[in-house]
Amino acid sequence: MVSHCANPKCSKPLHYLREGRIFVFDVTAGEADENGKRSRRMEHYWLCGVCAQTMAMEQSADGVRVVARRRGRVQEIPLIRSAIAS
């Protein structure tokens, strides 16, 4: 459950969904079960209204991260570890 802004420098508590932006990512677990299948689930992240004006979120092979938008360039912010990533 989303409880605060995904920006580690902000972490504003989520009280209402009327501001900000929700990001949803399809996440695959690192280890397969006995049948060779990996579990998958949707993970939700929220950026508050202030952070959503200048930041976005993206998924990479390493996990989900907050990125700052800068005139055509993106500045990386530390990785957010998935709850099911190994």
mmCIF file as gemmi writes it, N, C-alpha and C atoms, coordinates in Angstrom:
data_model
loop_
_atom_site.group_PDB
_atom_site.id
_atom_site.type_symbol
_atom_site.label_atom_id
_atom_site.label_alt_id
_atom_site.label_comp_id
_atom_site.label_asym_id
_atom_site.label_entity_id
_atom_site.label_seq_id
_atom_site.pdbx_PDB_ins_code
_atom_site.Cartn_x
_atom_site.Cartn_y
_atom_site.Cartn_z
_atom_site.occupancy
_atom_site.B_iso_or_equiv
_atom_site.pdbx_formal_charge
_atom_site.auth_seq_id
_atom_site.auth_asym_id
_atom_site.pdbx_PDB_model_num
ATOM 1 N N . MET Axp A 1 ? 0.846 -1.187 0 1 0 ? 1 A 1
ATOM 2 C CA . MET Axp A 1 ? 0 0 0 1 0 ? 1 A 1
ATOM 3 C C . MET Axp A 1 ? 0.886 1.244 0 1 0 ? 1 A 1
ATOM 4 N N . VAL Axp A 2 ? 0.504 2.208 -0.779 1 0 ? 2 A 1
ATOM 5 C CA . VAL Axp A 2 ? 1.218 3.471 -0.871 1 0 ? 2 A 1
ATOM 6 C C . VAL Axp A 2 ? 0.851 4.316 0.349 1 0 ? 2 A 1
ATOM 7 N N . SER Axp A 3 ? 1.853 4.797 1.081 1 0 ? 3 A 1
ATOM 8 C CA . SER Axp A 3 ? 1.558 5.59 2.27 1 0 ? 3 A 1
ATOM 9 C C . SER Axp A 3 ? 2.26 6.946 2.278 1 0 ? 3 A 1
ATOM 10 N N . HIS Axp A 4 ? 3.229 7.133 1.369 1 0 ? 4 A 1
ATOM 11 C CA . HIS Axp A 4 ? 3.983 8.382 1.345 1 0 ? 4 A 1
ATOM 12 C C . HIS Axp A 4 ? 4.585 8.613 -0.042 1 0 ? 4 A 1
ATOM 13 N N . CYS Axp A 5 ? 5.074 9.826 -0.252 1 0 ? 5 A 1
ATOM 14 C CA . CYS Axp A 5 ? 5.699 10.181 -1.527 1 0 ? 5 A 1
ATOM 15 C C . CYS Axp A 5 ? 6.927 9.3 -1.757 1 0 ? 5 A 1
ATOM 16 N N . ALA Axp A 6 ? 7.1 8.822 -2.982 1 0 ? 6 A 1
ATOM 17 C CA . ALA Axp A 6 ? 8.214 7.92 -3.313 1 0 ? 6 A 1
ATOM 18 C C . ALA Axp A 6 ? 9.557 8.634 -3.37 1 0 ? 6 A 1
ATOM 19 N N . ASN Axp A 7 ? 9.549 9.961 -3.408 1 0 ? 7 A 1
ATOM 20 C CA . ASN Axp A 7 ? 10.801 10.713 -3.397 1 0 ? 7 A 1
ATOM 21 C C . ASN Axp A 7 ? 11.415 10.591 -2.003 1 0 ? 7 A 1
ATOM 22 N N . PRO Axp A 8 ? 12.593 9.957 -1.871 1 0 ? 8 A 1
ATOM 23 C CA . PRO Axp A 8 ? 13.178 9.753 -0.548 1 0 ? 8 A 1
ATOM 24 C C . PRO Axp A 8 ? 13.53 11.063 0.177 1 0 ? 8 A 1
ATOM 25 N N . LYS Axp A 9 ? 13.664 12.158 -0.572 1 0 ? 9 A 1
ATOM 26 C CA . LYS Axp A 9 ? 13.968 13.45 0.052 1 0 ? 9 A 1
ATOM 27 C C . LYS Axp A 9 ? 12.703 14.17 0.518 1 0 ? 9 A 1
ATOM 28 N N . CYS Axp A 10 ? 11.544 13.651 0.183 1 0 ? 10 A 1
ATOM 29 C CA . CYS Axp A 10 ? 10.269 14.286 0.546 1 0 ? 10 A 1
ATOM 30 C C . CYS Axp A 10 ? 9.509 13.433 1.564 1 0 ? 10 A 1
ATOM 31 N N . SER Axp A 11 ? 9.046 12.269 1.129 1 0 ? 11 A 1
ATOM 32 C CA . SER Axp A 11 ? 8.276 11.329 1.963 1 0 ? 11 A 1
ATOM 33 C C . SER Axp A 11 ? 7.022 11.931 2.584 1 0 ? 11 A 1
ATOM 34 N N . LYS Axp A 12 ? 6.386 12.878 1.889 1 0 ? 12 A 1
ATOM 35 C CA . LYS Axp A 12 ? 5.134 13.47 2.37 1 0 ? 12 A 1
ATOM 36 C C . LYS Axp A 12 ? 4.088 12.373 2.526 1 0 ? 12 A 1
ATOM 37 N N . PRO Axp A 13 ? 3.354 12.343 3.647 1 0 ? 13 A 1
ATOM 38 C CA . PRO Axp A 13 ? 2.32 11.308 3.826 1 0 ? 13 A 1
ATOM 39 C C . PRO Axp A 13 ? 1.182 11.465 2.816 1 0 ? 13 A 1
ATOM 40 N N . LEU Axp A 14 ? 0.668 10.348 2.351 1 0 ? 14 A 1
ATOM 41 C CA . LEU Axp A 14 ? -0.46 10.352 1.418 1 0 ? 14 A 1
ATOM 42 C C . LEU Axp A 14 ? -1.757 10.361 2.216 1 0 ? 14 A 1
ATOM 43 N N . HIS Axp A 15 ? -2.527 11.448 2.054 1 0 ? 15 A 1
ATOM 44 C CA . HIS Axp A 15 ? -3.828 11.539 2.718 1 0 ? 15 A 1
ATOM 45 C C . HIS Axp A 15 ? -4.958 11.503 1.691 1 0 ? 15 A 1
ATOM 46 N N . TYR Axp A 16 ? -4.728 12.138 0.54 1 0 ? 16 A 1
ATOM 47 C CA . TYR Axp A 16 ? -5.74 12.218 -0.503 1 0 ? 16 A 1
ATOM 48 C C . TYR Axp A 16 ? -5.087 12.005 -1.864 1 0 ? 16 A 1
ATOM 49 N N . LEU Axp A 17 ? -5.817 11.442 -2.797 1 0 ? 17 A 1
ATOM 50 C CA . LEU Axp A 17 ? -5.3 11.23 -4.15 1 0 ? 17 A 1
ATOM 51 C C . LEU Axp A 17 ? -5.644 12.39 -5.087 1 0 ? 17 A 1
ATOM 52 N N . ARG Axp A 18 ? -6.082 13.515 -4.564 1 0 ? 18 A 1
ATOM 53 C CA . ARG Axp A 18 ? -6.464 14.619 -5.447 1 0 ? 18 A 1
ATOM 54 C C . ARG Axp A 18 ? -5.262 15.405 -5.946 1 0 ? 18 A 1
ATOM 55 N N . GLU Axp A 19 ? -4.076 15.161 -5.401 1 0 ? 19 A 1
ATOM 56 C CA . GLU Axp A 19 ? -2.88 15.817 -5.911 1 0 ? 19 A 1
ATOM 57 C C . GLU Axp A 19 ? -1.79 14.776 -6.138 1 0 ? 19 A 1
ATOM 58 N N . GLY Axp A 20 ? -0.855 15.079 -6.996 1 0 ? 20 A 1
ATOM 59 C CA . GLY Axp A 20 ? 0.248 14.166 -7.249 1 0 ? 20 A 1
ATOM 60 C C . GLY Axp A 20 ? -0.036 13.223 -8.401 1 0 ? 20 A 1
ATOM 61 N N . ARG Axp A 21 ? 0.778 12.192 -8.472 1 0 ? 21 A 1
ATOM 62 C CA . ARG Axp A 21 ? 0.668 11.241 -9.583 1 0 ? 21 A 1
ATOM 63 C C . ARG Axp A 21 ? 1.002 9.834 -9.098 1 0 ? 21 A 1
ATOM 64 N N . ILE Axp A 22 ? 0.196 8.868 -9.534 1 0 ? 22 A 1
ATOM 65 C CA . ILE Axp A 22 ? 0.405 7.456 -9.201 1 0 ? 22 A 1
ATOM 66 C C . ILE Axp A 22 ? 1.138 6.794 -10.361 1 0 ? 22 A 1
ATOM 67 N N . PHE Axp A 23 ? 2.128 5.966 -10.054 1 0 ? 23 A 1
ATOM 68 C CA . PHE Axp A 23 ? 2.863 5.188 -11.043 1 0 ? 23 A 1
ATOM 69 C C . PHE Axp A 23 ? 2.661 3.72 -10.702 1 0 ? 23 A 1
ATOM 70 N N . VAL Axp A 24 ? 2.391 2.9 -11.715 1 0 ? 24 A 1
ATOM 71 C CA . VAL Axp A 24 ? 2.17 1.47 -11.509 1 0 ? 24 A 1
ATOM 72 C C . VAL Axp A 24 ? 3.176 0.713 -12.37 1 0 ? 24 A 1
ATOM 73 N N . PHE Axp A 25 ? 3.874 -0.245 -11.739 1 0 ? 25 A 1
ATOM 74 C CA . PHE Axp A 25 ? 4.875 -1.037 -12.447 1 0 ? 25 A 1
ATOM 75 C C . PHE Axp A 25 ? 4.598 -2.52 -12.239 1 0 ? 25 A 1
ATOM 76 N N . ASP Axp A 26 ? 4.781 -3.297 -13.303 1 0 ? 26 A 1
ATOM 77 C CA . ASP Axp A 26 ? 4.659 -4.747 -13.258 1 0 ? 26 A 1
ATOM 78 C C . ASP Axp A 26 ? 6.012 -5.286 -12.803 1 0 ? 26 A 1
ATOM 79 N N . VAL Axp A 27 ? 6.045 -5.928 -11.632 1 0 ? 27 A 1
ATOM 80 C CA . VAL Axp A 27 ? 7.302 -6.374 -11.029 1 0 ? 27 A 1
ATOM 81 C C . VAL Axp A 27 ? 7.348 -7.905 -11.01 1 0 ? 27 A 1
ATOM 82 N N . THR Axp A 28 ? 8.482 -8.457 -11.405 1 0 ? 28 A 1
ATOM 83 C CA . THR Axp A 28 ? 8.693 -9.901 -11.395 1 0 ? 28 A 1
ATOM 84 C C . THR Axp A 28 ? 9.655 -10.248 -10.272 1 0 ? 28 A 1
ATOM 85 N N . ALA Axp A 29 ? 9.334 -11.275 -9.499 1 0 ? 29 A 1
ATOM 86 C CA . ALA Axp A 29 ? 10.216 -11.709 -8.403 1 0 ? 29 A 1
ATOM 87 C C . ALA Axp A 29 ? 11.503 -12.279 -8.969 1 0 ? 29 A 1
ATOM 88 N N . GLY Axp A 30 ? 12.587 -12.184 -8.209 1 0 ? 30 A 1
ATOM 89 C CA . GLY Axp A 30 ? 13.896 -12.638 -8.656 1 0 ? 30 A 1
ATOM 90 C C . GLY Axp A 30 ? 14.031 -14.148 -8.757 1 0 ? 30 A 1
ATOM 91 N N . GLU Axp A 31 ? 13.389 -14.902 -7.879 1 0 ? 31 A 1
ATOM 92 C CA . GLU Axp A 31 ? 13.541 -16.357 -7.872 1 0 ? 31 A 1
ATOM 93 C C . GLU Axp A 31 ? 12.281 -17.056 -8.379 1 0 ? 31 A 1
ATOM 94 N N . ALA Axp A 32 ? 12.48 -18.126 -9.117 1 0 ? 32 A 1
ATOM 95 C CA . ALA Axp A 32 ? 11.358 -18.907 -9.651 1 0 ? 32 A 1
ATOM 96 C C . ALA Axp A 32 ? 10.894 -19.932 -8.61 1 0 ? 32 A 1
ATOM 97 N N . ASP Axp A 33 ? 9.611 -20.327 -8.694 1 0 ? 33 A 1
ATOM 98 C CA . ASP Axp A 33 ? 9.108 -21.364 -7.792 1 0 ? 33 A 1
ATOM 99 C C . ASP Axp A 33 ? 9.487 -22.746 -8.321 1 0 ? 33 A 1
ATOM 100 N N . GLU Axp A 34 ? 8.964 -23.804 -7.708 1 0 ? 34 A 1
ATOM 101 C CA . GLU Axp A 34 ? 9.339 -25.166 -8.107 1 0 ? 34 A 1
ATOM 102 C C . GLU Axp A 34 ? 8.899 -25.525 -9.52 1 0 ? 34 A 1
ATOM 103 N N . ASN Axp A 35 ? 7.938 -24.81 -10.069 1 0 ? 35 A 1
ATOM 104 C CA . ASN Axp A 35 ? 7.477 -25.046 -11.44 1 0 ? 35 A 1
ATOM 105 C C . ASN Axp A 35 ? 8.223 -24.184 -12.46 1 0 ? 35 A 1
ATOM 106 N N . GLY Axp A 36 ? 9.184 -23.4 -11.991 1 0 ? 36 A 1
ATOM 107 C CA . GLY Axp A 36 ? 9.95 -22.546 -12.88 1 0 ? 36 A 1
ATOM 108 C C . GLY Axp A 36 ? 9.285 -21.217 -13.198 1 0 ? 36 A 1
ATOM 109 N N . LYS Axp A 37 ? 8.17 -20.909 -12.502 1 0 ? 37 A 1
ATOM 110 C CA . LYS Axp A 37 ? 7.464 -19.659 -12.748 1 0 ? 37 A 1
ATOM 111 C C . LYS Axp A 37 ? 7.9 -18.609 -11.728 1 0 ? 37 A 1
ATOM 112 N N . ARG Axp A 38 ? 7.996 -17.379 -12.204 1 0 ? 38 A 1
ATOM 113 C CA . ARG Axp A 38 ? 8.321 -16.258 -11.318 1 0 ? 38 A 1
ATOM 114 C C . ARG Axp A 38 ? 7.021 -15.537 -10.966 1 0 ? 38 A 1
ATOM 115 N N . SER Axp A 39 ? 6.887 -15.152 -9.708 1 0 ? 39 A 1
ATOM 116 C CA . SER Axp A 39 ? 5.672 -14.44 -9.322 1 0 ? 39 A 1
ATOM 117 C C . SER Axp A 39 ? 5.74 -13 -9.833 1 0 ? 39 A 1
ATOM 118 N N . ARG Axp A 40 ? 4.59 -12.471 -10.195 1 0 ? 40 A 1
ATOM 119 C CA . ARG Axp A 40 ? 4.501 -11.106 -10.715 1 0 ? 40 A 1
ATOM 120 C C . ARG Axp A 40 ? 3.405 -10.389 -9.96 1 0 ? 40 A 1
ATOM 121 N N . ARG Axp A 41 ? 3.588 -9.103 -9.821 1 0 ? 41 A 1
ATOM 122 C CA . ARG Axp A 41 ? 2.529 -8.302 -9.216 1 0 ? 41 A 1
ATOM 123 C C . ARG Axp A 41 ? 2.708 -6.85 -9.632 1 0 ? 41 A 1
ATOM 124 N N . MET Axp A 42 ? 1.661 -6.08 -9.432 1 0 ? 42 A 1
ATOM 125 C CA . MET Axp A 42 ? 1.689 -4.662 -9.745 1 0 ? 42 A 1
ATOM 126 C C . MET Axp A 42 ? 2.081 -3.914 -8.469 1 0 ? 42 A 1
ATOM 127 N N . GLU Axp A 43 ? 3.07 -3.041 -8.577 1 0 ? 43 A 1
ATOM 128 C CA . GLU Axp A 43 ? 3.464 -2.207 -7.447 1 0 ? 43 A 1
ATOM 129 C C . GLU Axp A 43 ? 3.098 -0.765 -7.762 1 0 ? 43 A 1
ATOM 130 N N . HIS Axp A 44 ? 2.554 -0.078 -6.765 1 0 ? 44 A 1
ATOM 131 C CA . HIS Axp A 44 ? 2.096 1.292 -6.924 1 0 ? 44 A 1
ATOM 132 C C . HIS Axp A 44 ? 3.017 2.24 -6.159 1 0 ? 44 A 1
ATOM 133 N N . TYR Axp A 45 ? 3.316 3.375 -6.785 1 0 ? 45 A 1
ATOM 134 C CA . TYR Axp A 45 ? 4.129 4.42 -6.17 1 0 ? 45 A 1
ATOM 135 C C . TYR Axp A 45 ? 3.412 5.738 -6.386 1 0 ? 45 A 1
ATOM 136 N N . TRP Axp A 46 ? 3.579 6.667 -5.47 1 0 ? 46 A 1
ATOM 137 C CA . TRP Axp A 46 ? 2.939 7.971 -5.562 1 0 ? 46 A 1
ATOM 138 C C . TRP Axp A 46 ? 3.971 9.069 -5.382 1 0 ? 46 A 1
ATOM 139 N N . LEU Axp A 47 ? 3.919 10.073 -6.241 1 0 ? 47 A 1
ATOM 140 C CA . LEU Axp A 47 ? 4.711 11.29 -6.069 1 0 ? 47 A 1
ATOM 141 C C . LEU Axp A 47 ? 3.728 12.392 -5.708 1 0 ? 47 A 1
ATOM 142 N N . CYS Axp A 48 ? 4.002 13.14 -4.637 1 0 ? 48 A 1
ATOM 143 C CA . CYS Axp A 48 ? 3.11 14.228 -4.225 1 0 ? 48 A 1
ATOM 144 C C . CYS Axp A 48 ? 3.053 15.286 -5.324 1 0 ? 48 A 1
ATOM 145 N N . GLY Axp A 49 ? 2.139 16.231 -5.208 1 0 ? 49 A 1
ATOM 146 C CA . GLY Axp A 49 ? 1.956 17.255 -6.227 1 0 ? 49 A 1
ATOM 147 C C . GLY Axp A 49 ? 3.205 18.064 -6.506 1 0 ? 49 A 1
ATOM 148 N N . VAL Axp A 50 ? 3.922 18.442 -5.462 1 0 ? 50 A 1
ATOM 149 C CA . VAL Axp A 50 ? 5.143 19.237 -5.634 1 0 ? 50 A 1
ATOM 150 C C . VAL Axp A 50 ? 6.209 18.423 -6.36 1 0 ? 50 A 1
ATOM 151 N N . CYS Axp A 51 ? 6.453 17.195 -5.931 1 0 ? 51 A 1
ATOM 152 C CA . CYS Axp A 51 ? 7.478 16.35 -6.558 1 0 ? 51 A 1
ATOM 153 C C . CYS Axp A 51 ? 7.098 15.954 -7.979 1 0 ? 51 A 1
ATOM 154 N N . ALA Axp A 52 ? 5.811 15.705 -8.235 1 0 ? 52 A 1
ATOM 155 C CA . ALA Axp A 52 ? 5.357 15.283 -9.564 1 0 ? 52 A 1
ATOM 156 C C . ALA Axp A 52 ? 5.559 16.372 -10.616 1 0 ? 52 A 1
ATOM 157 N N . GLN Axp A 53 ? 5.687 17.63 -10.189 1 0 ? 53 A 1
ATOM 158 C CA . GLN Axp A 53 ? 5.912 18.708 -11.144 1 0 ? 53 A 1
ATOM 159 C C . GLN Axp A 53 ? 7.297 18.63 -11.776 1 0 ? 53 A 1
ATOM 160 N N . THR Axp A 54 ? 8.274 18.101 -11.047 1 0 ? 54 A 1
ATOM 161 C CA . THR Axp A 54 ? 9.65 18.076 -11.541 1 0 ? 54 A 1
ATOM 162 C C . THR Axp A 54 ? 10.254 16.685 -11.621 1 0 ? 54 A 1
ATOM 163 N N . MET Axp A 55 ? 9.516 15.677 -11.18 1 0 ? 55 A 1
ATOM 164 C CA . MET Axp A 55 ? 10.06 14.313 -11.146 1 0 ? 55 A 1
ATOM 165 C C . MET Axp A 55 ? 9.096 13.315 -11.758 1 0 ? 55 A 1
ATOM 166 N N . ALA Axp A 56 ? 9.649 12.156 -12.085 1 0 ? 56 A 1
ATOM 167 C CA . ALA Axp A 56 ? 8.864 11.038 -12.595 1 0 ? 56 A 1
ATOM 168 C C . ALA Axp A 56 ? 9.486 9.772 -12.028 1 0 ? 56 A 1
ATOM 169 N N . MET Axp A 57 ? 8.918 8.629 -12.361 1 0 ? 57 A 1
ATOM 170 C CA . MET Axp A 57 ? 9.475 7.352 -11.919 1 0 ? 57 A 1
ATOM 171 C C . MET Axp A 57 ? 9.675 6.475 -13.139 1 0 ? 57 A 1
ATOM 172 N N . GLU Axp A 58 ? 10.704 5.634 -13.074 1 0 ? 58 A 1
ATOM 173 C CA . GLU Axp A 58 ? 10.957 4.707 -14.18 1 0 ? 58 A 1
ATOM 174 C C . GLU Axp A 58 ? 11.413 3.373 -13.618 1 0 ? 58 A 1
ATOM 175 N N . GLN Axp A 59 ? 11.19 2.336 -14.404 1 0 ? 59 A 1
ATOM 176 C CA . GLN Axp A 59 ? 11.599 0.986 -14.021 1 0 ? 59 A 1
ATOM 177 C C . GLN Axp A 59 ? 12.778 0.581 -14.88 1 0 ? 59 A 1
ATOM 178 N N . SER Axp A 60 ? 13.779 -0.004 -14.237 1 0 ? 60 A 1
ATOM 179 C CA . SER Axp A 60 ? 14.945 -0.516 -14.962 1 0 ? 60 A 1
ATOM 180 C C . SER Axp A 60 ? 15.19 -1.943 -14.497 1 0 ? 60 A 1
ATOM 181 N N . ALA Axp A 61 ? 16.23 -2.561 -15.008 1 0 ? 61 A 1
ATOM 182 C CA . ALA Axp A 61 ? 16.561 -3.925 -14.595 1 0 ? 61 A 1
ATOM 183 C C . ALA Axp A 61 ? 16.916 -3.982 -13.116 1 0 ? 61 A 1
ATOM 184 N N . ASP Axp A 62 ? 17.381 -2.862 -12.559 1 0 ? 62 A 1
ATOM 185 C CA . ASP Axp A 62 ? 17.773 -2.812 -11.148 1 0 ? 62 A 1
ATOM 186 C C . ASP Axp A 62 ? 16.605 -2.533 -10.205 1 0 ? 62 A 1
ATOM 187 N N . GLY Axp A 63 ? 15.496 -2.088 -10.716 1 0 ? 63 A 1
ATOM 188 C CA . GLY Axp A 63 ? 14.347 -1.77 -9.874 1 0 ? 63 A 1
ATOM 189 C C . GLY Axp A 63 ? 13.654 -0.506 -10.33 1 0 ? 63 A 1
ATOM 190 N N . VAL Axp A 64 ? 12.903 0.113 -9.425 1 0 ? 64 A 1
ATOM 191 C CA . VAL Axp A 64 ? 12.156 1.329 -9.712 1 0 ? 64 A 1
ATOM 192 C C . VAL Axp A 64 ? 12.9 2.501 -9.091 1 0 ? 64 A 1
ATOM 193 N N . ARG Axp A 65 ? 13 3.603 -9.839 1 0 ? 65 A 1
ATOM 194 C CA . ARG Axp A 65 ? 13.714 4.769 -9.316 1 0 ? 65 A 1
ATOM 195 C C . ARG Axp A 65 ? 12.966 6.057 -9.641 1 0 ? 65 A 1
ATOM 196 N N . VAL Axp A 66 ? 13.221 7.055 -8.797 1 0 ? 66 A 1
ATOM 197 C CA . VAL Axp A 66 ? 12.694 8.394 -9.02 1 0 ? 66 A 1
ATOM 198 C C . VAL Axp A 66 ? 13.712 9.126 -9.869 1 0 ? 66 A 1
ATOM 199 N N . VAL Axp A 67 ? 13.252 9.807 -10.911 1 0 ? 67 A 1
ATOM 200 C CA . VAL Axp A 67 ? 14.151 10.576 -11.771 1 0 ? 67 A 1
ATOM 201 C C . VAL Axp A 67 ? 13.659 12.015 -11.848 1 0 ? 67 A 1
ATOM 202 N N . ALA Axp A 68 ? 14.585 12.943 -11.817 1 0 ? 68 A 1
ATOM 203 C CA . ALA Axp A 68 ? 14.248 14.361 -11.931 1 0 ? 68 A 1
ATOM 204 C C . ALA Axp A 68 ? 14.273 14.754 -13.396 1 0 ? 68 A 1
ATOM 205 N N . ARG Axp A 69 ? 13.259 15.476 -13.823 1 0 ? 69 A 1
ATOM 206 C CA . ARG Axp A 69 ? 13.206 15.949 -15.205 1 0 ? 69 A 1
ATOM 207 C C . ARG Axp A 69 ? 13.971 17.256 -15.3 1 0 ? 69 A 1
ATOM 208 N N . ARG Axp A 70 ? 14.889 17.324 -16.249 1 0 ? 70 A 1
ATOM 209 C CA . ARG Axp A 70 ? 15.665 18.551 -16.468 1 0 ? 70 A 1
ATOM 210 C C . ARG Axp A 70 ? 15.82 18.797 -17.945 1 0 ? 70 A 1
ATOM 211 N N . ARG Axp A 71 ? 15.137 19.731 -18.5 1 0 ? 71 A 1
ATOM 212 C CA . ARG Axp A 71 ? 15.271 20.162 -19.895 1 0 ? 71 A 1
ATOM 213 C C . ARG Axp A 71 ? 15.882 19.122 -20.824 1 0 ? 71 A 1
ATOM 214 N N . GLY Axp A 72 ? 15.174 18.04 -21.024 1 0 ? 72 A 1
ATOM 215 C CA . GLY Axp A 72 ? 15.629 17.014 -21.956 1 0 ? 72 A 1
ATOM 216 C C . GLY Axp A 72 ? 16.562 15.976 -21.352 1 0 ? 72 A 1
ATOM 217 N N . ARG Axp A 73 ? 17.064 16.225 -20.146 1 0 ? 73 A 1
ATOM 218 C CA . ARG Axp A 73 ? 17.945 15.257 -19.477 1 0 ? 73 A 1
ATOM 219 C C . ARG Axp A 73 ? 17.259 14.755 -18.221 1 0 ? 73 A 1
ATOM 220 N N . VAL Axp A 74 ? 17.655 13.602 -17.771 1 0 ? 74 A 1
ATOM 221 C CA . VAL Axp A 74 ? 17.104 13.049 -16.546 1 0 ? 74 A 1
ATOM 222 C C . VAL Axp A 74 ? 18.233 12.835 -15.545 1 0 ? 74 A 1
ATOM 223 N N . GLN Axp A 75 ? 18.015 13.267 -14.323 1 0 ? 75 A 1
ATOM 224 C CA . GLN Axp A 75 ? 19.007 13.073 -13.277 1 0 ? 75 A 1
ATOM 225 C C . GLN Axp A 75 ? 18.524 11.953 -12.378 1 0 ? 75 A 1
ATOM 226 N N . GLU Axp A 76 ? 19.361 10.931 -12.184 1 0 ? 76 A 1
ATOM 227 C CA . GLU Axp A 76 ? 18.957 9.79 -11.369 1 0 ? 76 A 1
ATOM 228 C C . GLU Axp A 76 ? 19.011 10.118 -9.889 1 0 ? 76 A 1
ATOM 229 N N . ILE Axp A 77 ? 18.051 9.549 -9.167 1 0 ? 77 A 1
ATOM 230 C CA . ILE Axp A 77 ? 17.977 9.643 -7.719 1 0 ? 77 A 1
ATOM 231 C C . ILE Axp A 77 ? 18.093 8.21 -7.214 1 0 ? 77 A 1
ATOM 232 N N . PRO Axp A 78 ? 18.565 7.962 -5.993 1 0 ? 78 A 1
ATOM 233 C CA . PRO Axp A 78 ? 18.79 6.593 -5.527 1 0 ? 78 A 1
ATOM 234 C C . PRO Axp A 78 ? 17.632 5.63 -5.781 1 0 ? 78 A 1
ATOM 235 N N . LEU Axp A 79 ? 17.987 4.404 -6.034 1 0 ? 79 A 1
ATOM 236 C CA . LEU Axp A 79 ? 17.058 3.329 -6.354 1 0 ? 79 A 1
ATOM 237 C C . LEU Axp A 79 ? 16.124 3.035 -5.194 1 0 ? 79 A 1
ATOM 238 N N . ILE Axp A 80 ? 14.864 2.759 -5.518 1 0 ? 80 A 1
ATOM 239 C CA . ILE Axp A 80 ? 13.881 2.325 -4.523 1 0 ? 80 A 1
ATOM 240 C C . ILE Axp A 80 ? 13.772 0.815 -4.66 1 0 ? 80 A 1
ATOM 241 N N . ARG Axp A 81 ? 14.091 0.094 -3.634 1 0 ? 81 A 1
ATOM 242 C CA . ARG Axp A 81 ? 14.047 -1.365 -3.697 1 0 ? 81 A 1
ATOM 243 C C . ARG Axp A 81 ? 12.619 -1.874 -3.65 1 0 ? 81 A 1
ATOM 244 N N . SER Axp A 82 ? 12.303 -2.795 -4.517 1 0 ? 82 A 1
ATOM 245 C CA . SER Axp A 82 ? 10.993 -3.421 -4.548 1 0 ? 82 A 1
ATOM 246 C C . SER Axp A 82 ? 10.834 -4.329 -3.339 1 0 ? 82 A 1
ATOM 247 N N . ALA Axp A 83 ? 9.605 -4.464 -2.879 1 0 ? 83 A 1
ATOM 248 C CA . ALA Axp A 83 ? 9.339 -5.328 -1.734 1 0 ? 83 A 1
ATOM 249 C C . ALA Axp A 83 ? 9.565 -6.792 -2.064 1 0 ? 83 A 1
ATOM 250 N N . ILE Axp A 84 ? 9.497 -7.177 -3.354 1 0 ? 84 A 1
ATOM 251 C CA . ILE Axp A 84 ? 9.696 -8.594 -3.7 1 0 ? 84 A 1
ATOM 252 C C . ILE Axp A 84 ? 11.017 -8.843 -4.432 1 0 ? 84 A 1
ATOM 253 N N . ALA Axp A 85 ? 11.799 -7.81 -4.643 1 0 ? 85 A 1
ATOM 254 C CA . ALA Axp A 85 ? 13.09 -8.002 -5.319 1 0 ? 85 A 1
ATOM 255 C C . ALA Axp A 85 ? 14.066 -8.7 -4.395 1 0 ? 85 A 1
ATOM 256 N N . SER Axp A 86 ? 14.961 -9.506 -4.978 1 0 ? 86 A 1
ATOM 257 C CA . SER Axp A 86 ? 15.928 -10.194 -4.138 1 0 ? 86 A 1
ATOM 258 C C . SER Axp A 86 ? 17.237 -9.461 -4.134 1 0 ? 86 A 1
